[in-house]
Amino acid sequence: MIMEKVKLGNSEIEFKPLVFGGNVFGWTIDEKQSFALLDAFVDMGFSLIDTSNNYSHWVPGNSGSESETIIGKWINKRDTRDKIQIATKVGGRRIDNSKPNLKKEYIIKSVEDSLLRLNVDTIDLYQSHHDDLTTQIDETLEAYHHLIQTGKIKWIGASNLSPERIEESLRIAEEHNLPAYIAIQPEYNLYDRVKYEEQYEQLAIDNHLGVISYYSLASGFLSGKYRSLDDIKEVKRYDALKNRFNARGLRILDALAEIAHSQQASMSTIALAWILHRPSVTAPIVSATSIKQLEELSRAVEIKLTPEECYLLDKASS
């Protein structure tokens, strides 16, 4: 698969523009399936894998370390470290429902645990998963500074922080000569556009931040697999999907279906291609549970949407 690499913000992380979302490892797919999908992902020429130190704590019986552990076993078994980049997170909710924690001591302990599970010496992108308003920003950045100095991490990013806190973090980093976030990870897709476009996009552009979008298919809504509430009655993500079946949502699905037909591609592929056509977005995160699904999603990097097709999708989702 021939495609250009992209650079993540002001970092030295370069990768082909699709990110594998590791939230499915140890949740909807087991270790064997996870290995097969990771093998296929790398064989297709992709390299950036995104996970967290708390995936997938929401599954009954899980500890919240399953995803990193599976990735680490795969790296050890396949000897793939030089072919991939690892992005993980700290500060999210844990199995005990504890609040986000970005205190220096906690971060330093957490990175050691993640390195051990991932079976790596350094993490390429270490991200603040959720904001901890009880901790001073400089304390968090000082922890990251220590980890960069000791070679435990290379670059830092922010996932679910408010634009105001990201902006303040960038200011403090510059004033105190501390590491600055080089990337953000917002929710962004054809259905959920407003928050990113109105609150984060200009911030990202002005500060040359890389943008890795999550929920790129709106919890599967944009796949076109479901066209009514009846279709999702038995679906695990019912609560995330139920409110999308409105006039605007159905308009988006119709537009996707029309373009998918003309492009000889799936609706999921077109939805991802639309994100890739957004100049401020570096790459979308995708999660797949089968090789066929991954192959389908990977086609997004090859799709060239016409100006008319982009307009049709923009209009439908406005």
MARPAPA-424628 format. One line per field, with one value per residue: residue number from 1; x negated, y, z of N, C-alpha, C in turn. Coordinates in steps of 0.02 Angstrom, whole numbers, plus 32768, in hexadecimal, padded with zeros to 4 digits. Each point is the difference from the previous one (the first is absolute). Layout:
k <- [NUM:...]
nX <- [X:...]
nY <- [Y:...]
nZ <- [Z:...]
caX <- [X:...]
caY <- [Y:...]
caZ <- [Z:...]
cX <- [X:...]
cY <- [Y:...]
cZ <- [Z:...]
//
This chain:
k <- [1:2:3:4:5:6:7:8:9:10:11:12:13:14:15:16:17:18:19:20:21:22:23:24:25:26:27:28:29:30:31:32:33:34:35:36:37:38:39:40:41:42:43:44:45:46:47:48:49:50:51:52:53:54:55:56:57:58:59:60:61:62:63:64:65:66:67:68:69:70:71:72:73:74:75:76:77:78:79:80:81:82:83:84:85:86:87:88:89:90:91:92:93:94:95:96:97:98:99:100:101:102:103:104:105:106:107:108:109:110:111:112:113:114:115:116:117:118:119:120:121:122:123:124:125:126:127:128:129:130:131:132:133:134:135:136:137:138:139:140:141:142:143:144:145:146:147:148:149:150:151:152:153:154:155:156:157:158:159:160:161:162:163:164:165:166:167:168:169:170:171:172:173:174:175:176:177:178:179:180:181:182:183:184:185:186:187:188:189:190:191:192:193:194:195:196:197:198:199:200:201:202:203:204:205:206:207:208:209:210:211:212:213:214:215:216:217:218:219:220:221:222:223:224:225:226:227:228:229:230:231:232:233:234:235:236:237:238:239:240:241:242:243:244:245:246:247:248:249:250:251:252:253:254:255:256:257:258:259:260:261:262:263:264:265:266:267:268:269:270:271:272:273:274:275:276:277:278:279:280:281:282:283:284:285:286:287:288:289:290:291:292:293:294:295:296:297:298:299:300:301:302:303:304:305:306:307:308:309:310:311:312:313:314:315:316:317:318]
nX <- [7FD6:8004:7FE2:800D:7FC8:801C:7FF7:7FF7:8021:7FE1:801A:7FDA:803F:7FEC:803A:8015:802B:7FF5:8026:7FE2:8041:7FD7:8036:7FFB:7FBF:8013:8022:8003:7FBE:7FF1:7FD2:8019:803E:7FEE:7FDE:8034:8026:7FD8:7FFA:8041:800A:7FCF:801A:8035:7FCD:802D:7FFF:802E:7FF3:8040:7FED:800C:7FE9:803B:7FE8:8035:7FF9:8024:7FD8:8039:7FDB:7FFE:7FBE:8006:7FE0:803A:8011:7FE3:801C:8038:7FFC:7FF0:802F:8026:7FEB:8006:803B:8011:7FE3:8036:7FDA:7FD3:8039:8005:8034:7FF2:8042:7FF2:8027:8005:801D:8012:8040:7FFC:7FF2:7FDD:8008:7FBF:7FF9:8000:7FC4:7FEA:7FFD:7FCA:800A:803F:7FF0:7FD1:802C:8031:7FD0:7FE7:803E:800A:7FC3:800D:803F:7FEA:7FD4:7FFE:7FCC:8024:8029:8016:803F:7FF5:803F:8011:801A:8006:801E:7FCE:803A:7FF1:7FE3:7FCE:800A:7FDD:8025:8036:7FF3:7FF5:8037:8020:7FE9:800D:803A:8003:7FEB:8028:801C:802C:8004:801D:8043:8022:803B:8039:8025:8019:7FD1:8018:8019:8023:8007:8010:8025:801A:8008:8013:8026:8014:8009:8017:8027:800B:7FFC:8040:8008:800E:8041:7FF5:8031:803B:802D:8021:803E:8000:8038:801D:8011:7FC7:8014:8036:7FFA:7FE9:802C:802A:7FE9:7FF1:8023:8016:800D:8016:8022:8016:8005:8012:803B:7FE6:802A:800D:802E:802A:8020:7FD0:8020:7FFC:7FD4:7FEE:801B:7FC5:7FFF:803B:7FE1:800D:8040:800B:802A:8028:7FD4:8009:803A:7FDA:7FF3:7FC1:7FF8:8035:7FE7:7FC8:8029:8027:7FDA:7FDE:8034:7FE9:8021:7FD8:8006:803F:7FFD:7FDA:8027:8031:7FE1:7FF1:803E:8014:7FD4:8012:803D:7FF8:7FE7:8035:8019:7FEE:8038:7FE7:7FED:803A:801C:7FD2:800E:803E:7FF3:7FE5:8039:8009:7FEA:8028:801D:7FD8:8029:802E:801C:7FEE:8038:7FE2:802F:7FF2:7FDC:8039:8014:7FC6:8005:803F:7FF0:7FD0:8034:8012:7FC3:8022:8037:800E:801A:8032:7FF5:8020:7FDA:7FCA:8017:800F:7FC6:7FDF:8024:7FF9:7FC2:8014]
nY <- [7FC5:8029:8022:8040:8007:8006:803E:7FE8:8037:801A:7FC3:7FCC:7FFA:7FD3:8001:7FC8:802C:7FCC:8007:7FCB:7FFF:7FFD:8027:7FE3:8008:7FC1:801B:801A:7FFF:7FBF:7FE2:7FC5:8017:8018:7FC9:7FDE:8029:7FFB:7FBF:7FFE:8024:7FDD:7FC7:8026:8005:7FF0:8030:8031:7FE8:800D:8009:7FE2:801B:8014:7FED:7FD8:8032:8014:7FD1:7FE2:8000:8039:8007:8009:7FC6:7FE8:803B:8023:7FD4:8001:8042:8000:7FD2:8026:8037:7FDF:7FEA:803B:801B:8027:8008:7FED:7FDE:800D:802A:800B:8009:8013:7FF4:8036:7FF1:7FC8:7FF2:7FE4:7FC1:8023:8017:7FFC:803B:8027:7FE8:803F:7FE6:8022:7FF2:800E:8035:800E:7FF0:8024:802B:7FF3:8004:8038:8016:7FE9:8019:8039:7FEE:8041:8020:8014:8031:7FF9:7FF3:8028:7FEE:803D:7FCC:8012:803B:8014:801C:7FCB:7FF7:8024:8026:802C:7FE6:8000:803D:800D:7FDD:801D:8039:7FE9:7FED:803B:8021:7FD5:8018:800B:8040:8009:7FFA:8039:7FE8:801C:7FD9:7FFC:802B:8030:8025:8018:7FC2:7FEE:8037:7FF8:7FC0:8015:802D:7FD7:7FD4:8032:8017:7FC0:8003:7FF0:7FBE:8009:8000:7FC9:7FE4:8001:7FE5:8022:8001:7FDE:800F:7FE5:7FD8:7FF3:8039:8017:7FD4:7FD3:800A:8006:7FCB:7FD0:8005:803C:7FE6:7FCA:8025:802A:7FC6:7FF4:7FF5:7FC4:7FE5:7FD7:7FF5:8000:7FC6:7FEE:7FC9:802C:7FD9:8005:8039:801A:7FC4:801A:7FDE:8038:7FF6:7FDF:8016:7FE4:801E:8029:7FE0:7FD6:803D:7FEE:8021:7FE1:800B:7FED:7FD2:7FF5:8032:7FD6:7FD9:803A:8036:8021:7FD2:7FFB:8043:7FFC:7FD0:8025:8036:7FE0:7FE8:803C:801C:7FD8:8008:8042:7FFA:7FD6:801F:7FEE:8006:7FCE:7FE6:8011:7FE9:7FCF:7FF6:800D:7FDA:7FD3:8015:7FFA:803A:800E:7FCC:7FE4:7FDF:7FD6:7FF4:7FC2:7FE1:7FC6:7FD6:800F:7FD3:7FE5:800C:7FE8:7FD0:7FFA:8007:7FD5:7FF1:801A:7FE7:7FD6:800C:8018:8023:8008:803D:7FE4:7FCB:8026:8025:7FC8:7FE8:8038:8003:7FBF:800F:8033]
nZ <- [8000:7FCD:8031:8004:8020:803C:8014:803D:7FED:8035:8002:8010:8019:7FD4:7FE2:7FE6:7FE3:8026:8036:8018:800F:8035:8000:7FC5:800D:8007:7FCD:7FC3:8008:7FFB:8025:7FEE:8005:803B:800B:7FE9:8023:8034:7FF4:7FF4:8037:801D:7FEC:8013:802A:802D:802F:8003:803C:800B:803F:8039:8038:7FE7:7FC5:800A:802D:7FCB:7FEC:8012:8036:7FDC:7FFC:7FBE:7FFA:7FEA:7FE9:8030:8028:7FDB:7FFC:8040:8009:7FD9:801E:8038:7FEB:7FE7:8036:800E:8037:7FD4:7FFB:8042:800C:8040:8002:803D:8035:8026:8039:7FE3:7FFC:803C:800C:802D:7FC1:800C:801A:7FC9:7FF4:8002:803E:800F:8040:7FF3:7FDC:802C:802F:7FE3:7FF0:803C:8018:7FDD:800F:803C:8000:7FE7:802E:8012:7FE6:7FCC:8012:7FC3:8013:8034:800A:8012:801F:8040:8006:8025:8010:8024:7FC6:8017:7FCC:8023:8031:7FDA:7FE9:8040:800C:7FCD:801A:803D:7FE7:7FE3:8037:801E:7FC8:8030:7FEE:7FC5:7FF9:800A:8012:7FEA:8026:803D:7FF1:8026:7FCF:8035:8017:7FC3:7FF6:803D:7FF1:7FC5:801F:802F:7FCF:7FDC:8031:800D:7FBF:7FFD:7FFD:7FC1:8007:7FDB:8025:7FE2:8028:7FD2:8017:7FC8:7FE2:7FCC:8032:8021:7FE5:801D:8031:7FD6:7FD1:8034:8022:7FD6:7FC8:800F:803B:7FE0:7FD5:802E:8020:7FC2:801D:8009:7FD5:8033:7FD3:8035:8009:7FD6:8017:8032:8020:7FC0:8015:7FF1:801B:8011:8030:8020:7FF1:8039:802E:7FD4:7FD8:8034:7FFF:7FDE:7FEB:8010:7FC8:8015:803C:7FE2:7FE9:8034:8016:7FDA:800F:7FEA:7FEE:802A:8030:7FEF:8002:8036:8018:7FEC:8018:8038:8000:7FEE:8029:8030:7FE6:7FFA:803E:7FFD:8035:803D:8023:8024:7FC7:7FE7:8038:7FFC:7FC0:8015:8035:7FD7:7FE5:8042:7FE8:8033:7FE3:802D:802A:7FE7:803B:7FF0:800E:7FFA:7FF0:7FC1:7FDF:7FEE:803E:8016:7FD3:8013:803F:7FF2:7FDA:803B:800B:7FDA:8024:7FC4:8030:7FD4:7FEA:7FCD:8006:8008:7FCD:7FDF:8017:7FEF:7FC9:7FF6:8014:7FDC]
caX <- [802A:7FD6:801F:7FD1:8000:800F:7FD9:802D:7FEF:7FB9:7FD7:7FDD:8028:801A:8025:8033:8035:8036:7FE8:8027:8019:7FF8:8034:8023:7FD7:8017:8047:8027:7FD7:7FD2:7FB9:7FF0:801B:7FDB:7FC0:800D:8010:7FC3:7FD6:801C:7FF7:7FBA:7FF5:801D:7FD5:8011:7FD1:8010:8033:8016:801F:8001:7FF2:803E:8029:8045:8016:804A:8019:8001:7FC9:7FC0:7FDB:7FF0:7FBC:8002:7FE9:7FB7:7FE2:8003:7FD1:7FBD:7FF4:7FF9:7FBE:7FCE:8004:7FF4:7FC4:8016:7FF9:7FE3:8030:803C:7FFD:8032:801E:802C:801B:7FFF:802E:8046:8021:7FE9:8033:801F:8025:7FDC:7FFF:7FC2:7FC7:7FC5:7FCC:7FBD:7FF1:802C:7FEA:7FC0:800E:8029:7FD9:7FD9:802F:800F:7FC5:7FFB:8035:7FF6:7FC1:7FD7:7FD5:8017:8042:7FF9:802E:8020:8036:802D:803F:8033:7FE2:8002:8003:7FE4:7FB7:7FE5:7FE7:7FB7:7FEE:8008:7FCC:7FBF:7FFC:7FF0:7FBB:7FD6:8005:7FDC:7FB9:7FE8:800A:803B:8030:7FE1:802A:803E:803E:8039:803B:8040:7FF8:8024:7FD3:7FE1:7FC9:7FCB:7FE0:7FDA:7FC7:7FCF:7FE1:7FD5:7FC7:7FD3:7FE5:7FD6:7FD3:8017:8019:8041:8029:7FF6:803A:803E:8028:8046:8034:8010:801A:8032:803A:7FEA:7FD1:8001:7FD2:7FBB:7FF8:8009:7FD8:7FBD:7FDD:7FD4:7FCB:7FD1:7FDE:7FD4:7FC8:7FE2:800C:801B:8045:8013:8047:801D:8046:8000:803C:8039:8014:8019:803B:7FF0:7FF2:803C:8018:8040:8027:803A:7FFA:800C:7FC1:7FCE:801E:7FD4:7FBB:7FE2:7FF9:8044:8007:7FD8:801C:8049:8014:7FE6:8031:802B:8000:7FBB:7FDB:8015:7FE8:7FB9:7FFB:8014:7FC8:7FCA:8013:7FFB:7FBA:7FE3:8013:7FDA:7FB9:7FF6:7FE1:8031:8011:7FCC:7FC5:800E:8002:7FBB:7FE1:8015:7FD5:7FBD:8000:8000:7FB8:7FE5:7FFE:7FC7:8017:8034:7FF6:8031:7FFE:801B:8004:7FF1:7FD2:8029:8014:7FC4:7FF0:8032:7FF2:7FBF:8009:800D:7FC5:7FF9:803A:7FFD:8043:8003:801C:8049:800F:7FF3:8037:803C:7FF9:8002:8045:802A:7FEF:8002]
caY <- [803B:803B:803B:802E:8004:8041:800F:8012:8040:8013:7FC7:7FDA:7FC4:7FFE:7FC1:8001:8020:7FDA:7FEB:7FC8:800B:7FC3:7FF5:7FC0:7FC8:7FE9:8012:7FE0:7FCC:7FE1:8009:7FE4:802D:803F:7FF4:7FFC:8043:8029:7FE8:801A:8048:800F:7FE8:8031:803B:802F:7FF6:8020:7FDD:8029:7FDB:8023:7FD4:7FEA:7FD8:8016:7FF8:8000:7FBC:7FD9:7FD0:801C:802A:8040:7FFF:7FCC:8016:8007:7FBE:7FDC:8020:7FED:7FBA:7FFE:801D:7FCF:7FC4:800F:802A:8034:8043:8031:800D:8020:8032:7FF3:8039:7FEA:8038:7FFC:8030:7FF1:7FDB:7FBC:7FD0:8014:803E:8038:803C:8009:8011:8015:8015:7FEA:7FBE:7FCE:7FFA:7FDD:7FBA:7FE4:7FF3:7FC3:7FC8:7FFB:7FE7:7FB9:7FDC:8008:7FDF:8030:802A:8045:800A:8035:8037:7FF5:8031:800C:7FE3:802F:8034:7FFD:8046:8008:8001:8038:7FED:7FFA:7FC0:7FCD:8009:7FEE:7FB6:7FEE:8015:7FCD:7FC2:800B:8003:7FBC:7FD5:7FD5:8016:802D:803B:7FFF:8017:800A:7FE0:801F:803E:8038:802B:8031:7FE0:7FF1:8040:8012:7FD1:8015:803E:7FEE:7FDB:8030:802D:7FDC:7FD3:7FBC:7FE1:8017:7FD0:8006:7FE4:7FF8:7FC8:8012:7FDB:8023:7FD8:8023:8010:802A:802F:8045:800D:8005:8036:8041:800A:7FE4:8000:803A:7FF6:7FD0:8020:8036:7FE5:7FC8:7FC1:7FC8:7FF0:7FBA:8000:7FC1:7FF6:8017:7FE7:800F:7FC0:7FD2:801C:8014:7FC5:7FF0:7FBD:800A:8035:8010:7FEA:7FB8:7FDF:8003:7FE8:7FD0:8017:8016:8049:801C:8043:802F:8005:800B:8045:8016:7FF1:8039:8015:8010:7FC2:7FDA:8026:7FF0:7FBB:8001:801D:7FCF:7FC8:8017:8006:7FBC:7FDD:801B:7FF3:7FB7:7FF7:7FFB:803F:800C:8019:8045:802A:800C:8029:8045:801A:8009:803A:803C:8012:8004:7FBD:7FD8:7FBC:7FE5:7FC0:7FCE:7FBF:7FCB:7FBF:7FCC:8014:801C:8043:802A:800C:8030:8041:8018:801E:8047:8028:8001:8020:8047:801C:803B:803A:7FF8:7FCD:8020:8030:7FDA:7FE7:803A:801A:7FD0:7FFD:8044]
caZ <- [8000:7FFA:801C:801F:8049:801C:803D:8037:801D:7FFE:8017:7FCC:7FF2:7FBC:7FF6:7FCC:8025:801F:8042:801A:8043:8026:8033:7FF3:8017:8042:8009:7FCB:7FE1:802E:7FF1:7FBE:7FCC:8005:7FDE:7FB8:7FE7:8003:7FC8:7FC1:8001:7FEF:7FBB:7FD2:7FFE:8036:8038:8040:8028:8038:8036:8040:8039:8021:7FD2:7FFD:8045:8003:7FF4:803E:8008:7FE9:8030:7FE1:7FE4:7FCC:7FBF:8001:800A:7FC0:7FD1:8017:7FED:7FB8:7FF1:8015:7FD6:7FB9:7FFA:7FD2:801D:7FD2:7FCA:8019:8035:8034:8024:8037:8027:8049:801F:7FF5:8036:8008:8011:803F:7FF1:801D:7FD7:7FDA:802A:7FDA:802F:7FEA:801B:7FDF:7FBB:7FFE:800E:7FCB:7FC4:800B:7FF7:7FB8:7FDE:8010:7FDD:7FB8:7FEF:7FDB:802A:7FFB:7FE1:7FCE:8010:8041:7FFE:8039:7FE9:8016:8027:8049:8013:8044:7FFB:7FD9:7FBE:7FFF:801F:7FCC:7FCD:801E:7FFE:7FBB:7FF4:801E:7FD9:7FC0:8010:8010:7FC5:8007:7FCD:7FCF:7FF4:8027:7FE0:802C:7FE3:800F:8024:7FE3:7FD9:802C:8025:7FCF:7FF1:803B:8004:7FCE:801A:8039:7FE5:7FE1:8033:8031:7FDB:800D:7FC2:7FE9:7FDA:7FB8:7FDE:8025:7FEA:800A:7FDE:7FC1:7FC8:7FD9:802A:8039:7FE2:801A:8037:7FE7:7FD0:801F:803C:7FFF:7FC0:7FF8:8032:7FE3:7FC7:8019:8027:7FD9:8025:7FDB:8014:7FF5:8014:8017:7FEC:7FBA:7FDF:802C:8020:7FCE:7FDD:7FBC:7FD7:7FD9:8014:8022:7FE0:802A:8045:8002:7FEE:8035:803E:8022:7FF8:803F:8001:7FF7:801E:7FD9:7FBD:7FFD:7FF3:7FBE:7FCB:7FF6:7FBA:7FEC:7FFD:7FC5:7FC7:7FFA:7FE7:7FB9:7FDA:8000:7FD5:7FBB:7FED:8003:7FC2:7FC7:800A:8007:8042:8036:8021:8033:7FDD:7FEC:803C:8014:7FCC:800D:8036:7FE5:7FD4:802A:8004:8044:801F:7FEB:7FF1:802C:8022:7FEB:8023:7FD6:8022:7FCF:7FCB:7FCA:8014:7FFE:7FBA:7FE8:801D:7FE8:7FBE:8008:7FF0:7FB7:7FE2:7FF2:7FF9:7FD6:8023:8003:8034:8041:800C:800F:8045:802D:8001:8023:8047:801C]
cX <- [7FD4:8026:7FCA:8004:8012:7FD7:8031:7FE9:7FB7:7FD2:7FDA:8025:801E:8021:8032:8044:803E:7FE3:802C:8013:8000:8034:8024:7FDA:8015:8047:8029:7FD8:7FCD:7FB8:7FED:8018:7FD9:7FBC:8009:800D:7FC3:7FCF:8017:7FF5:7FB9:7FF1:801B:7FD7:800F:7FD4:8015:803B:8010:8023:8003:7FF1:803F:8030:7FF8:8021:804C:801D:7FFF:7FC9:7FBD:7FE1:7FF2:7FBA:7FFB:7FE2:7FB4:7FDE:7FFF:7FD0:7FB8:7FEF:7FF4:7FBB:7FC9:7FFE:7FEC:7FC0:800D:7FF2:7FE5:802E:803C:7FF0:803A:8017:802C:8011:7FFB:8034:8049:801E:7FE8:803B:8024:8026:7FDF:7FFE:7FBF:7FC8:7FC4:7FCB:7FBE:7FF1:8028:7FE9:7FC0:8008:8024:7FD8:7FD6:802C:8010:7FC6:7FF8:8033:7FF3:7FC0:7FD4:7FD7:8017:8043:7FFB:802C:8025:8033:8025:8046:803C:7FDF:8009:7FFD:7FE5:7FB4:7FE9:7FE2:7FB4:7FE8:8004:7FC9:7FBA:7FF6:7FED:7FB8:7FCF:7FFF:7FDD:7FB5:7FE3:800D:803C:8037:7FDE:8027:803F:803B:8037:803F:8040:7FF9:8026:7FD0:7FDC:7FC5:7FC6:7FD8:7FD4:7FC3:7FC9:7FDB:7FCF:7FC2:7FCC:7FDE:7FCD:7FD1:8010:801B:8046:8025:7FF5:803C:803C:8028:804A:8031:8012:8016:8036:803D:7FEE:7FC9:7FF6:7FCB:7FB9:7FF8:8005:7FD1:7FB6:7FD9:7FD0:7FC6:7FCB:7FD7:7FCD:7FC2:7FDF:8007:8018:8046:800F:8048:8016:804B:800A:803D:803D:801D:8020:803C:7FF1:7FED:803B:801E:8045:8025:803D:7FF3:800A:7FBF:7FCE:801A:7FD1:7FB6:7FE5:7FFD:8043:8005:7FDA:801F:8047:8015:7FEA:8033:8034:7FFA:7FBA:7FD6:8010:7FEA:7FB6:7FF7:8012:7FC7:7FC5:800E:7FF8:7FB8:7FDD:800E:7FD5:7FB5:7FF0:7FDC:8037:800E:7FCC:7FC2:8009:8001:7FBA:7FDC:8013:7FD6:7FBA:7FFB:8003:7FB8:7FE3:7FF7:7FC5:8016:8039:7FE9:8037:7FF8:8021:8001:7FF7:7FD0:8026:8013:7FC4:7FEC:802F:7FF0:7FBF:8004:800B:7FC5:7FF6:8038:7FF4:8047:7FFD:801B:804C:8014:7FF5:8038:803F:7FFF:8004:8047:802D:7FF5:8002:803D]
cY <- [803E:803C:802B:7FFC:8047:8009:8018:8041:8012:7FC8:7FE1:7FC0:8006:7FBC:8008:800C:7FD7:7FE5:7FC7:800E:7FC0:7FF4:7FBD:7FC4:7FEC:8013:7FDB:7FCD:7FE6:8008:7FE7:802D:8042:7FFA:8001:8044:802D:7FEB:801E:804B:8014:7FEA:8030:8040:8034:7FF2:801C:7FDD:8029:7FD5:802B:7FCF:7FEA:7FDB:7FB6:7FF2:7FFA:7FBA:7FD9:7FCB:8019:802C:8045:8003:7FD0:8016:8007:7FBC:7FD8:801D:7FEC:7FB9:7FFA:801B:7FCD:7FC3:800D:8029:803A:8047:8033:8011:802A:803B:7FF2:8042:7FE3:803C:7FF2:8032:7FF5:7FDC:7FB8:7FD3:8013:8042:803D:803B:8005:801A:8010:801D:7FDF:7FB9:7FC9:7FF4:7FD6:7FB6:7FDF:7FF1:7FC1:7FC2:7FF6:7FE5:7FB5:7FD7:8001:7FDF:802D:8029:8048:8002:803C:803D:7FEF:8037:8006:7FEC:802C:8033:7FF5:8048:800D:8004:803A:7FE7:7FF7:7FC0:7FC7:8004:7FF0:7FB4:7FE9:8013:7FCC:7FC0:8006:8000:7FBA:7FCE:7FD3:8010:8031:8041:7FFA:801C:8006:7FE3:8027:803E:8038:802B:8033:7FE2:7FEE:8040:8016:7FD4:8014:803F:7FF1:7FDB:8030:802C:7FDE:7FCD:7FB6:7FE2:801A:7FC8:800C:7FE6:7FFF:7FC6:800F:7FCF:8027:7FCF:8028:8014:8031:802F:8040:800D:8008:803E:8045:800D:7FEC:800C:803B:7FFD:7FD2:8020:8034:7FE6:7FC3:7FBE:7FCA:7FF0:7FB8:7FF9:7FBB:8000:8017:7FE9:8008:7FC0:7FCF:801A:800E:7FC6:7FEF:7FBD:8005:803A:8013:7FE7:7FB4:7FD9:7FFC:7FE5:7FD3:8016:801C:804C:8023:8048:8035:800E:801C:8047:801A:7FF5:8038:8016:800F:7FC1:7FD8:8022:7FF0:7FBA:7FFD:801B:7FD0:7FC7:8013:8003:7FBC:7FD9:8019:7FF2:7FB6:7FF0:7FFA:8045:8012:801E:8049:802E:800F:802D:8049:801F:800F:803C:8042:8015:7FFF:7FBC:7FD9:7FBA:7FED:7FC0:7FD1:7FC2:7FCD:7FBF:7FC6:801C:8021:8048:8030:8011:8035:8047:801D:8020:804B:802B:8006:8027:804B:8019:803E:803B:7FFA:7FCE:801C:8030:7FDC:7FE7:8039:801A:7FD1:8001:8045:8009]
cZ <- [8000:801B:8020:804C:8015:8040:8035:8021:7FF6:8017:7FC6:7FF0:7FBA:7FF5:7FC7:8023:8013:8041:8019:8048:8028:8035:7FF7:801B:8047:8010:7FCC:7FD9:8033:7FE9:7FBA:7FC8:7FFF:7FDB:7FB4:7FE2:8002:7FC9:7FBE:7FFA:7FEB:7FB8:7FCC:7FFC:8036:803D:8043:8022:803D:8034:803E:8038:8024:7FD0:8012:8044:8007:7FF6:8042:8003:7FE9:8035:7FE5:7FE4:7FC4:7FBE:7FFC:8006:7FBF:7FCE:8013:7FEE:7FB5:7FEB:8010:7FD2:7FB8:7FF5:7FD0:8017:7FCF:7FC6:8015:802D:8030:801E:8037:802B:804B:801A:7FF2:803C:8001:8014:8041:7FF9:8020:7FCF:7FD9:802D:7FD4:802D:7FEC:8017:7FDD:7FB8:7FFB:8010:7FC6:7FC1:8007:7FF5:7FB5:7FD9:8009:7FD8:7FB4:7FE7:7FD4:8032:8001:7FDD:7FD2:800F:8040:800A:8043:7FEA:8011:802E:804B:8019:8046:7FFF:7FD4:7FBF:8000:8021:7FCD:7FCC:801A:8002:7FBA:7FEF:801B:7FD6:7FBC:800C:800D:7FC8:8004:7FCC:7FD1:7FF8:802A:7FD9:8033:7FDF:8010:802C:7FDC:7FD7:802B:8026:7FD1:7FF2:803B:8008:7FCF:8017:8038:7FE8:7FE2:8035:802E:7FDF:8010:7FBE:7FF0:7FDC:7FB6:7FD9:802F:7FE3:800E:7FE0:7FC0:7FCB:7FDD:8029:8037:7FE9:8029:8036:7FE7:7FD4:8020:803B:7FF9:7FBF:7FF9:8031:7FE5:7FC8:8019:8022:7FDF:8025:7FD0:801B:7FED:801A:8018:7FF2:7FB8:7FD8:802D:801D:7FD0:7FDA:7FB7:7FD3:7FD3:8010:8020:7FDF:8028:8047:8007:7FF4:8039:8043:8028:7FFE:8042:8006:7FF5:801A:7FD9:7FBB:7FFD:7FEC:7FBC:7FC8:7FFC:7FB7:7FE6:7FF9:7FC2:7FC0:7FF3:7FE3:7FB6:7FD4:7FFC:7FD1:7FB7:7FE9:8003:7FC1:7FC6:8006:8005:8042:8034:801C:8035:7FE0:7FEC:803C:8019:7FCD:800A:8037:7FE6:7FD1:8028:800C:8046:8021:7FE4:7FEB:802F:8022:7FE8:802B:7FD3:8028:7FCF:7FCB:7FC8:8010:7FFE:7FB9:7FE2:8019:7FE5:7FBC:8004:7FEB:7FB4:7FDE:7FF7:7FF5:7FD4:8029:8007:8036:8046:8012:8014:8048:8032:8007:8027:804B:8022:802D]
//
